[in-house]
Each structure stands twice: as structure tokens, then as C-alpha cells.
């Protein structure tokens, strides 16, 4: 299911807010389709690419 431009802009704004003031500790590539960014405060960003989509999750 495709996301609207408004949904994509909202997700982008949220990610930008979360990224501010973070210090990256390391970047991992556990699989060919996955990037994990770990920050010094314990925040982790997961970027997963599937055949038709790119998904970002924040924990």
C-alpha cells in the first residue's frame, strides 16, 4: 500500500526531530537489506528495504 505525500512528510518530520541531538555510536549491516544505526543514548534506527518499499523504525 502506497503512502501519501502527507504521510511521508509527517514521517520525515518525526524522524528529523528524533535525530536532533543524537550521537551515533555505530552503524551495522546485519543483512544486505537492513541498516541499523545505534546511538549513544540507546536509540536504534532500523532501515529495512523490501522489494517495493523502505521501512524506518525507531526503538
Backbone as a chain_set.jsonl record, in Angstrom:
{"seq": "XXXXXXXXXXXXXXXXXXXXXXXXXXXXXXXXXXXXXXXXXXXXXXXXXXXXXXXXXXX", "coords": {"N": [[0.842, -1.18, 0.0], [0.654, 2.108, -0.923], [1.998, 5.106, 0.432], [0.715, 8.368, 1.152], [1.854, 11.63, 0.062], [1.642, 13.406, 2.185], [1.659, 11.69, 4.423], [4.251, 10.633, 4.156], [5.762, 12.986, 4.46], [5.083, 13.647, 7.113], [6.211, 11.447, 8.467], [8.875, 11.873, 7.835], [9.36, 14.338, 9.116], [9.008, 13.586, 11.809], [11.099, 11.712, 12.112], [13.267, 13.435, 11.685], [13.063, 15.123, 13.927], [13.6, 13.28, 15.966], [16.237, 12.564, 15.345], [17.703, 14.849, 15.938], [20.18, 16.135, 18.076], [21.264, 13.644, 18.695], [23.901, 11.302, 19.129], [25.726, 9.296, 17.072], [26.664, 5.982, 17.661], [27.389, 3.559, 16.41], [27.167, 1.93, 13.207], [25.484, -0.688, 11.729], [25.364, -3.554, 9.531], [23.492, -5.98, 9.432], [22.19, -7.605, 7.622], [21.878, -7.823, 4.049], [19.762, -6.206, 3.267], [19.248, -4.537, 5.384], [19.921, -1.823, 7.573], [21.267, -0.797, 10.599], [21.304, 1.732, 12.933], [22.917, 2.707, 15.733], [22.667, 4.695, 18.635], [24.345, 6.708, 21.147], [22.67, 7.06, 23.328], [21.139, 4.818, 23.417], [19.08, 4.673, 21.604], [17.831, 3.156, 18.67], [17.868, 2.889, 15.191], [16.268, 1.322, 12.565], [16.592, 0.477, 9.272], [14.961, -0.937, 6.702], [14.928, -2.513, 3.627], [12.627, -3.639, 1.355], [11.316, -5.445, -1.468], [9.651, -3.528, -2.742], [9.617, -1.287, -1.093], [10.802, 0.937, 1.49], [11.438, 0.795, 4.869], [11.395, 2.49, 7.955], [12.172, 2.136, 11.299], [12.07, 3.044, 14.738], [13.557, 2.485, 17.823]], "CA": [[0.0, 0.0, 0.0], [1.442, 3.321, -1.071], [1.701, 6.183, 1.379], [0.522, 9.682, 0.53], [2.935, 12.584, 0.303], [1.458, 13.957, 3.533], [2.145, 10.689, 5.376], [5.708, 10.581, 4.035], [6.288, 14.216, 5.061], [4.936, 13.525, 8.561], [7.221, 10.503, 8.939], [10.165, 12.546, 7.69], [9.463, 15.338, 10.19], [9.192, 12.865, 13.061], [12.464, 11.177, 12.133], [14.175, 14.575, 11.84], [13.006, 15.539, 15.335], [14.269, 12.266, 16.782], [17.666, 12.573, 15.035], [18.374, 16.016, 16.503], [20.904, 15.983, 19.343], [21.736, 12.284, 18.927], [25.271, 10.993, 18.728], [25.753, 7.932, 16.563], [27.712, 5.151, 18.243], [27.859, 2.653, 15.364], [26.247, 1.564, 12.14], [25.619, -2.114, 11.467], [24.687, -4.123, 8.353], [23.3, -7.392, 9.76], [21.761, -8.278, 6.395], [22.03, -6.992, 2.856], [18.621, -5.291, 3.134], [18.997, -3.879, 6.662], [20.925, -0.97, 8.202], [20.929, -0.457, 11.981], [22.09, 2.848, 13.465], [22.809, 2.756, 17.194], [23.097, 5.962, 19.215], [24.925, 6.577, 22.478], [21.613, 7.03, 24.352], [20.415, 3.562, 23.306], [18.132, 4.719, 20.495], [18.255, 2.394, 17.499], [17.115, 3.096, 13.956], [16.34, 0.191, 11.651], [16.16, 0.779, 7.912], [14.803, -2.216, 6.012], [14.462, -2.383, 2.25], [11.995, -4.804, 0.745], [11.295, -5.337, -2.924], [8.956, -2.329, -3.216], [9.434, -0.296, -0.047], [11.83, 1.142, 2.503], [10.758, 0.99, 6.146], [12.224, 3.005, 9.042], [11.585, 2.002, 12.631], [12.896, 3.651, 15.786], [13.319, 1.892, 19.135]], "C": [[0.887, 1.243, 0.0], [1.017, 4.369, -0.055], [1.555, 7.493, 0.627], [1.73, 10.565, 0.831], [2.845, 13.167, 1.708], [1.968, 12.977, 4.583], [3.67, 10.613, 5.35], [6.353, 11.814, 4.663], [6.195, 14.169, 6.585], [5.983, 12.576, 9.144], [8.612, 11.128, 8.879], [10.382, 13.564, 8.81], [9.705, 14.673, 11.534], [10.606, 12.323, 13.176], [13.48, 12.295, 12.325], [14.214, 15.061, 13.281], [13.772, 14.567, 16.22], [15.778, 12.319, 16.576], [18.404, 13.753, 15.669], [18.983, 15.668, 17.855], [21.325, 14.558, 19.661], [23.174, 12.152, 18.457], [25.296, 9.532, 18.302], [26.94, 7.18, 17.152], [28.278, 4.19, 17.201], [26.743, 2.374, 14.367], [26.531, 0.117, 11.765], [24.891, -2.496, 10.182], [24.485, -5.609, 8.617], [22.847, -8.239, 8.577], [21.902, -7.301, 5.233], [20.947, -5.926, 2.752], [18.345, -4.467, 4.394], [20.204, -3.035, 7.08], [20.416, -0.653, 9.603], [21.88, 0.654, 12.422], [21.856, 2.891, 14.963], [23.389, 4.07, 17.7], [23.595, 5.744, 20.636], [23.879, 6.542, 23.588], [20.778, 5.752, 24.307], [19.362, 3.538, 22.21], [18.702, 3.932, 19.324], [17.299, 2.667, 16.338], [17.345, 1.888, 13.064], [15.8, 0.635, 10.301], [16.147, -0.55, 7.167], [14.243, -1.971, 4.627], [13.865, -3.708, 1.805], [11.964, -4.573, -0.76], [10.711, -4.013, -3.413], [8.917, -1.182, -2.221], [10.698, -0.175, 0.8], [11.114, 1.5, 3.786], [11.776, 1.484, 7.186], [11.488, 2.769, 10.346], [12.589, 2.514, 13.652], [12.535, 2.983, 17.1], [14.197, 2.548, 20.165]], "O": [[1.768, 1.386, 0.847], [-0.162, 4.501, 0.274], [2.191, 7.704, -0.405], [2.518, 10.283, 1.733], [3.87, 13.396, 2.35], [2.637, 13.383, 5.533], [4.307, 10.536, 6.401], [7.383, 11.701, 5.329], [7.117, 14.601, 7.277], [6.573, 12.861, 10.186], [9.428, 10.927, 9.779], [11.468, 13.637, 9.384], [10.525, 15.149, 12.319], [11.243, 12.46, 14.22], [14.456, 12.12, 13.054], [15.284, 15.377, 13.801], [14.507, 14.981, 17.118], [16.531, 12.138, 17.533], [19.608, 13.665, 15.911], [18.364, 14.986, 18.671], [21.71, 14.28, 20.797], [23.599, 12.811, 17.508], [24.934, 8.642, 19.072], [28.069, 7.669, 17.146], [29.494, 4.017, 17.107], [25.559, 2.556, 14.647], [27.677, -0.257, 11.513], [23.922, -1.845, 9.792], [25.231, -6.429, 8.082], [23.092, -9.445, 8.537], [22.028, -6.093, 5.434], [21.191, -4.851, 2.203], [17.33, -3.776, 4.472], [21.351, -3.465, 6.96], [19.255, -0.279, 9.771], [23.098, 0.532, 12.299], [20.728, 3.089, 15.415], [24.453, 4.506, 17.261], [23.304, 4.721, 21.255], [24.161, 6.049, 24.68], [19.819, 5.611, 25.066], [18.805, 2.48, 21.917], [19.891, 4.021, 19.018], [16.079, 2.67, 16.503], [18.485, 1.481, 12.836], [14.67, 1.116, 10.207], [17.179, -1.205, 7.019], [13.219, -1.308, 4.465], [14.51, -4.754, 1.869], [12.533, -3.6, -1.255], [11.206, -3.435, -4.381], [8.243, -0.184, -2.476], [11.544, -1.069, 0.818], [10.277, 2.403, 3.803], [12.883, 0.953, 7.279], [10.326, 3.148, 10.492], [13.801, 2.427, 13.452], [11.362, 2.913, 17.464], [14.145, 2.187, 21.341]]}, "num_chains": 1, "name": "protein.A"}
